[in-house]
Amino acid sequence: MIEFLKQGGPVMWPLSLCSVLALAIIAERLINLRPAKVLPDDEVEHLGSLISGGLLEQAEDYCERRPGPLTNIVAAALDARSEPPEGIRQVVVDQGRQEVPRLQKYLGVLGTVASVSPLLGLLGTVLGMIEVFRIVSNQGIGQADSLAGGISQAMITTAAGLTIAIPSLVAYNAFSDRANSLILEMERLALVFIKQIMHQRDSGGVEKPVPLAVPSEGGQ
């Protein structure tokens, strides 16, 4: 590997950094941008049952204990439930704007890597060709070994830049689409919860205490 980097010249070091950065971001986004992690089914169902059952205080406590994109939005709506409907919606919109960058975390860096890598590869190609012309001007065209070194440097950096850029661009587009889909789903769920909260408030729903489990005599 070290020998390969040396053959590509100095441009291979920033290209290597780009490849490591891209791999780290792709791995992190694969883990943390899963629908099951951002919008767990059990979390959605539990919040829905608490809110529809009038247990708004308990829903608020649940959101505080399990911070996340959806629970943060629902917590903001619950905190503003005494406001007019438009006020609640505005609070939810504001909180949603704060959650969007968290879902798009590192995607800007990944997009930059996808854009910069082929340019670095092109820079390495230009430097390699400059080396070829320098050898030709100093030694003539008969020095095949020396010429091969410059041509090899030009080709290696081009190939390395494209090898890094292509999967980085594919991953960037895939993660951007996934983040947008999750944002739309959060907005849909937030609207559903807002309607339930306003219904509980307007109908004068009383928050019901959670019944305590009483042990049976046979379990003593």
N, C-alpha and C positions, 0 to 999 in steps of 0.2 A: 504493500500500500504506500509506504514512504517513497519507494522508488517510482511508483506511478505518479505521485504528487510532484516529485522532482522533474519528471519528464514533461509535465504540463507547465512547468514554470511557476513564477510567483502568483499568478492569478488563481492557481488551484487552491491556495490557502483560503481566500474569501469564498470560493465555491464550496470548499469543504465545510466552512462555517454555515453557509446557506443550507447545505444538505442536512446537517445536524439540527439546525433550527427548524427546518420544515418537518423532519421526522418527529421531533419533540411536539410540535404543535398539532400535527395530525394525530399522534397517539393521545394527546390530552383531549382533543375535541371528540375523538371516537368514544372516549370514556364519559366525558361530562356533557356531551350534547345529545345523548340518547333520550328519546321520548320518555322511556321508563324512568329516567333520572330527573328530567325537568318537570314532567307532569305524571307522576305515579298514579296509577288507577285507584289504589287504595286511598290516597290523599284526596283525590277529587271526589270519590264516593263519600268519604267521611265528612268532608266539608259540606257537601251537598245535604247529607242527612242532618247534620247539626243545624245548618241554616234553615232548611225547610221545616225542621222540627221546632224552630223558635229558640234554639239554644245559642243565641248570638254571643253571649259572654264566653261560653265554652269554645265556640268557634274562634273567637279572638285569642283565647289562651292557646289553642291548638296552633294557630298561625305563628304566635310568638315562640312556641317551643320548636317549631319546624320551619325555620326561615328558608325561603326559596322564591323563585320568580312568581309562582302563582300565589303562594301564601302571603307574600309581601303585598301583592295587589289586593287580595281579599281583606287583609288586615287594614289596609288604607280605607277600603270601602266600609268596613265595619266601624272603624274609628269615626268616619264622617256620616254615619247613618242618620244622625239627627238633622243633617243638612237637607235642602231641597234636592229633588232628583238631579237637576243639572249640576248642582254642587258636588254630589256624589260621583257623577260621571267624570267631572273635571278632575277630581282627586284621583280617580282610577287611571285616567289618561296620563296625568303627571307621573304617577307611580310607575305606570307601564313604560314610559319613556326612560325611566331610570333602570328598568330591568333589561331593556333591549341591548344596551352595550355589554351586559354580562353574558347574554347569549351569543353575541358576536365577538366575544373576547378572542384576541390573537388573530382574527381573520384578516385584519389589515396587514399584519406582519407577514402572514402567509401569502397574501396577494402581492406584497412587495417582493418577497423572495421569488415568486413566479415571474415577476416582471424583470427583476435585476439579473437573475441567473443567466439567461441567454445573452444579455448585454455584457456580462463579465466573460462569458465564453467567446463572444465576438472580440472583446478586448484582447483576450489571450491569442486569438487567431491573428489579429493585427500585429501583436508583438512577435509572434512566431514568424510571420512573413517578413517583418522588419529584420529579424535575425538572419533569415535566408538571404535577403538582398545584401545585407552587410557582408556575409560570407562570400557571396558571388562577387561583390565589388573588391574584396580584399584578396581572395584566393582563386577566383575564377569558378567556372561551373564544373570543374573536374573533381571537386571535393565532395563526393557522394555522401560520405559518412556525416560530414558537417551539415550538409544540406538536409539530410534526413532528420537530424535533431530538431532543426527549426520547423520543418513541415510536421513532424510528430507533435511538437508543442502546439502548433496551430490546430491540428485535428483533435487532439485530446481535450483541449479546453472547450472547443465547440461541442463535442459530444457530451462532456460533463455538464455544461450549462443547460443543454436541452434535456438531458436525463433528469436534472433537478427540476427544471421549469415545468415540464409536461405533467408529472404527477402532482406537483404543487398546485398548478392551475386547476386540474381536475378536482382535487380535494377542496380547494377554495370555493369553487362553484357548488360542489355538493354540500358543503357545510353551510354556505350562504342560503341555499334553498331550504335546508333542514331548519336553520334558525328562523327563516321567514315563516315556514309552516308552523313552527312552535309558537311564534308570536301571534299568528292568526288564531290558533287554537286557544291560547291564553285569553285573547280578546273575547272570543266566543264564550268561554267559560265565565269570564268576568261579567259579561252582560247577563248571563243566566243567574249568577249569584246576586248581582245588583237587583234584578227583578224580585228574587226571593227575599232579599233584605227589605226592600221597599214594601213588599206585600206583608211581611211580618210587622213592619212598623205601622203601616196604614190600617191593618186589621186589628191593631192593638194586641198582637200576640204576646203572650207572657212567656218569658223564658222559663222553661221547666227544669226542675232540678234532676240531676241524674239519680235514678233509683239505686240504692245501695244493695249489693248482693247479700242476701241473708242465708247463712249456711243452714243446710237441712239438718234435722236431728240425726239422721243416719251418718252424716259426715263427721260428727263430733267423736 
